[in-house]
């Protein structure tokens, strides 16, 4: 899985960039917000990536921070939200602003995003509210979560189990052991 790229931008278009890394060009889809923050063509850039594997394509989606990538992945976990919709949602503003409006149950935030009507907006808000609260409790991008994912658990299962680990659990190893007990392994 390609999770990070560091190279030179050789092309910028409306919805994607091409980054050259060691003589190989990677097409990376980005939001308009990200595109505006990127350096000029020929400049070096570092992007966190989400690799979407489909039967007919292998797409990369790029983000300037790990928090943006993590939020994108949370959106991708929502039923009916694909990578294009998740990218459109993630460009609605800062992550904090989006979270705030979702927690306020503001369905109007999704107006104008293709494929998201009132019913889907309600579903997204319902599912995203719980995920946001879980994300805000503990940072999910930690070593314990990564260890559980490496052991074959989904990110969602790993996050859920780690959220139930006792506060007294210190260190990655102890948190993983407790999470494994919760997961029944």
RAMOZI-V916062 format. One record per residue. N is the residue number from 0. SS is DSSP state (h for helix, s for strand, l for the rest). NEAR is the number of other ideal C-beta (glycine too) atoms within 12 Angstrom. Layout:
BEGIN
N:SS:NEAR  N:SS:NEAR
END
This chain:
BEGIN
0:l:13  1:l:25  2:l:22  3:s:24  4:s:33  5:s:21  6:s:27  7:s:27  8:s:33  9:s:24  10:s:22  11:s:27  12:l:17  13:l:13  14:l:23  15:s:29  16:s:39  17:s:28  18:s:36  19:s:23  20:s:24  21:l:11  22:l:10  23:s:14  24:s:19  25:s:32  26:s:29  27:s:43  28:s:36  29:l:42  30:l:39  31:h:21  32:h:24  33:h:32  34:h:27  35:h:15  36:h:21  37:l:30  38:l:20  39:l:16  40:l:17  41:l:16  42:l:17  43:s:18  44:s:33  45:s:23  46:s:39  47:s:30  48:s:37  49:s:37  50:s:26  51:s:25  52:s:13  53:l:11  54:l:6  55:l:7  56:l:13  57:s:19  58:s:25  59:s:33  60:s:41  61:s:45  62:s:38  63:l:29  64:l:21  65:h:24  66:h:23  67:h:34  68:h:36  69:h:32  70:h:40  71:h:40  72:h:35  73:h:36  74:h:42  75:h:31  76:l:30  77:l:32  78:l:16  79:l:21  80:l:31  81:l:26  82:h:31  83:h:26  84:h:30  85:h:37  86:h:37  87:h:30  88:h:41  89:h:42  90:l:32  91:l:32  92:l:20  93:l:17  94:h:31  95:h:17  96:h:19  97:h:36  98:h:30  99:h:19  100:h:26  101:h:37  102:h:21  103:l:16  104:l:18  105:l:22  106:h:23  107:h:17  108:h:28  109:h:33  110:l:17  111:l:15  112:l:28  113:l:14  114:l:18  115:l:29  116:l:17  117:h:14  118:h:14  119:h:25  120:h:30  121:h:22  122:h:21  123:h:39  124:h:31  125:h:20  126:h:24  127:h:39  128:h:26  129:h:22  130:h:33  131:h:30  132:h:17  133:h:27  134:h:34  135:h:23  136:h:17  137:l:23  138:l:18  139:l:33  140:l:25  141:l:26  142:h:20  143:h:34  144:h:33  145:h:23  146:h:23  147:h:32  148:h:26  149:h:15  150:l:19  151:l:13  152:l:25  153:l:17  154:h:29  155:h:26  156:h:24  157:h:34  158:h:37  159:h:25  160:h:34  161:h:40  162:h:29  163:l:21  164:l:31  165:l:16  166:l:13  167:l:9  168:l:24  169:l:13  170:h:15  171:h:20  172:h:15  173:h:20  174:h:31  175:h:29  176:h:23  177:h:25  178:h:35  179:h:25  180:h:17  181:h:24  182:l:23  183:l:9  184:l:16
END
